[in-house]
Amino acid sequence: MSFNTFGKIFRFTTWGESHGPAIGCVVDGCPPNITLSEKNIQVDMDRRRPGKSKFTSQRKESDKVEILSGVFQGKTTGTPISMIIYNKDARSRDYETIKNKFRPGHADYTYFLKYKIRDYRGGGRQSARETAARVAAGAVARIALNKLIGKKFKIVGGVVQLGLLACNKNNWNEHEIRKNPFFCPDKKSIKLWEKYLLAVRKAGSSCGAVIELRASGVPAGLGAPIYSKLDADLASALMSINAVKGVNIGAGMSAAFLSGEENSDEIRGIRGKAKFKSNNAGGILGGISSGQKIIASFAVKPTSSILTRRDTINKKGKNTIISVRGRHDPCVGIRAVPIGEAMMSCVLLDHYLLNRAQCG
């Protein structure tokens, strides 16, 4: 399998399978002399790891990250940073009864069709377990951006819709996001969401979610017109996350319903600086950052592994029935928040370094 590497100058390669001994990543292109430690990275790892609440998979993984190379005396050396995360709580026996069946909604069928072999234990490489390695790479990118841009740089993500229930984004409170198990920015939505998701789980089903990312302190000028647009690379990064089926930049697809007057972000000069009256563009114009807050959102489909009996076929092409048991998230979108933040961090650092290389 090829294409396990993401990025241009700041690049990372992930490796490993869901039920293998370990997963990990190799980060290449990180600038030298960035203060970096396992403790710094672990903060983001802990936000993604499973088993933290009754609303996520009960697989118990500590997701402790170990740095194997690229750091000396607490600082990056500019050489590849290799990191490993050991799998501690895989239960391969949960998949024995369905190993010859294709789970609807999963990539089981297409993987087997393409490679003529697949790791049925939790999906192997196709599992969202791979995203833990992305979060480690994203943590490195975020730390580097904080050093290069300064403390004004910040990325905050939150779940703004859980299944049928949307929160009020006017109540966005980034401090509230870290206080509840849903990564919800609206305190008033939490109790209703809790009842809703418990009912979904009890029914043996699942639901989707919409996650919004907000990056502030991003300098103007990141991105290149035509084939390396910042929004194109950002959309590609977010679409590469497991179960993501759609991405919006700013107003996104809602822009089609706006008039030209409503959609265009008017500009005024205040004390010699440009100020925008709105941000339908999501902080990106012509593929280049405008200096505004960068806003992107992405939709995550309902978890495909559900208890409800579904029609499918087996490896011989014969019709059969499947019910997927084991430890699965009733809404995989909840834990996608730190993954989305990680991918946005990687894209922004990559474009920051590209811009510095061309424009100084």
Disulfide bonds with the S-S distance in Angstrom:
none
